[in-house]
Amino acid sequence: MSKTIVITGASAGIGAATAELLTRRGDRVVLVARREAELQRVAARCGPLALPVVADVTVRNEVQRVVRAALEHFGAIDVWINNAGRGITRMPTELTDQDVDDMVRVNVKSVLYGMQEVLPHFKERGSGHIINISSMLGRVPMAPMRSAYSAAKHMVNSLTANFRTEVRATHPGIQFSLVSPGVVQTDFGKNALHGGPDSRSFPVSQTVDEVAPIVVAVIDSRAGDVYTRPEGRQMVLDYFAKDVPGS
């Protein structure tokens, strides 16, 4: 059965690739991003099953507007994918108040707003699915230059788990999933706060065409915790099993 799926950060990268896969199989998508021209191009590739909504998901009332637009156009929402985010290139000893505020605003508040604002609709229906796109850096803090981004994604992981525990106690039909990619070949690196290396230059990076089908599979399986690389889970286990230098 086809679903209606809201995707934030849908103007490029993982969000755009996921939207194209979903519409190809007959799902309806609400494409959300700030960049109107890019969003319209993605919508054109997706065809009549796509509704583009220009919005800044770091602002709560903008997220509320997305919910209203989706419900007015499609009548219901089945899945909400919090995919919007931004990186940073700055060592932890050099972080400013503004750096931290920016990372929390873009990577945490956008997720929090998405979960909170779609939940009343899901609770009313007794079902729904929220998918938060995290990062391997939200599991293993292995890149000091991304420290504030890594910390923000750790917070996303914790919020996801705690929302799941709270909500499913009263509404077991609502699921919260977490997807953790590694480096993905997008403009993430170049668009990071303070610039940074191109994500496409990393030898172990994945393409969006490798990651998007995994996100789509999570919609179908409703799995709670998924890594886009097969070795991801073992990397996390190995990290926490080893002795921390200096401890």
Secondary structure, 3 states (H helix, E strand, C coil): CCCEEEEECCCCHHHHHHHHHHHHCCCEEEEEECCHHHHHHHHHHHCCCEEEEECCCCCHHHHHHHHHHHHHHHCCCCEEEECCCCCECCCHHHCCHHHHHHHHHHHHHHHHHHHHHHHHHHHHHCCEEEEEECCHHHCCCCCHHHHHHHHHHHHHHHHHHHHHHHHHHHCCCEEEEEEECCCECCCCCCCCECCCCCHHHCCCCECHHHHHHHHHHHHHHCCCEEECCCCHHHHHHHHHHCCCCCC
